[in-house]
Amino acid sequence: MNAKTRDYRWMVGVVLVLVWSAAAKAQPGLLTGDPKLACEALACLSTGSPPHECQPAIARYLSINAKKPAQTVAARMAFLNQCPLVTNPGSGGQGGSSSEASNGKFSG
């Protein structure tokens, strides 16, 4: 394993620990299912070269497809918004999204 790979793994590990510990404070119990994968995907997508531990979260994110590109983007954003740590500027810091993507309506 080269130094660059080791650095990425360390960085992803630190980010995941921070995400999980903050999520545990935000909600009692551990995250499971799509909320867990959404938080992992956010951490993994923020790295330049995600390690193999990111594969399930990235695969779930990339499996989201719609007929139109704009719908795919909206659906993927709705998936990422399932992480309880995600806040959007228009949501008043409450997490999630009030966009059309989160309520299943798509335009585009």
Secondary structure by P-SEA (a helix, b strand, c coil): ccaaaaaaaaaaaaaaaaaaaaaaaacccccccaaaaaaaaaaaaacccccccaaaaaaaaaacccccaaaaaaaaaaaaaccccccccccccccccccccccccccc
